[in-house]
Amino acid sequence: MHLEQTLHQMRSMRLATMAACLEQRLTNGDHRDLSHEEFISLLVEDEFTARNNRRLSRMIGRANFKPHQACIENIHYESSRGFAKADIMQFKSKSWIENAQHVILTGSTGTGKTYIAEALGLHACKMGYPTQKVKYKRLFEEIQAAKGTGVYLNYLRKLQKIKVLIIDDFAMQPITQDQLCELMDLIEERDQLGPVIITTQYPPNKWHSLFDDPTIADAICDRLIPVAIKLHLKGNSLRGEKGPIEKKRLS
């Protein structure tokens, strides 16, 4: 009866994993060779790990990644791709996130820009940083929807809470003057708060010519380009090739 009461109290305090592990470990006899302190530590670790895993699952679910979940470990390295393993391993550290160091991934269609961006984003999630990917076109659709419902400022504040923001297919469609101002708002609101990862077919030295307003273009480029880590992906499109997981779905 005492055990049943303890299990009930654990569950009522939302310690369901700890309760289940306590019951299982007692049944398996895991406690016999352990001190009380060691056994309690195991139960706490069970609950702690389960909560971290649930939190990570929620973060990944909100990040808008593709279902296959790109990851750093599955990135394929070849000299012909224009980057080395050392270029990617730097992102295993938290420093680029804490220092709000932007990342610009350029290259032709199918060279793996989106895959690498999502791999960096997934690793950021694993380190505990909220991450979200949004298509460039979709970004402005969301902004217009927020303005239409009177929650534009709330939308910007929500994006501020995203530590790592991925803008996919940057500058891949014409942009209006209003949208250029909205992009400037977004970049300014996020300044120093966290990095932006950008995937695009256009090298940074071409960005200025893509925007009609030179003053706003200067402001956007000056905030994103000078401090960014830049990787230019080379080679033919890898879409449809057989091989490592990364080659199965590239963008």
C-alpha angles and dihedrals in degrees: 000000000000091000092048090051091049092050090049091050092049092052092046088055090051093253092130095142092049090049093050092047092047091054092045096046092049090050091049093045093240090146098060099088096033132088118239089255093052093048093049089048090055092052092048090049090051091054094042093051093046092051092048090050092050091048091050091050090052092048092050091047091055094044094077095227122162114269095252091065108222114225137188092241091063098050111124116227124207128151089234090064092069100241138074134220090258089061090060099037090065087071092063086076121080093225097092090052097044090046092049090235109173123222125217118194114189133177145107124297113291099019093116105262097138093042092054092044091053091045090056090045093051091051089050088054090051088054089053101259119133109239134185134184121207130176114241092239092044091052092065092044089056091046091052091048090051092050091047092056095040097248100108095122090048089051091054091048090051090054089050088063090056103092096196117033119190117201107193123203093010115200092003092135135038114275127216125224091254092050090049089055090048091051089050090051090052095048092047093048090052096044109135092352097097144324128285117215111207127193117193144145090227120085114230093251088065097050097087092060091053094066124069098211108068094194095055091039089056091051094049094045093045092054097046111030111046097056097035128114103232126206121178112200116211138187137063124313112285095198113128095013119132120236138066119023092257091061093055096068119022133156 
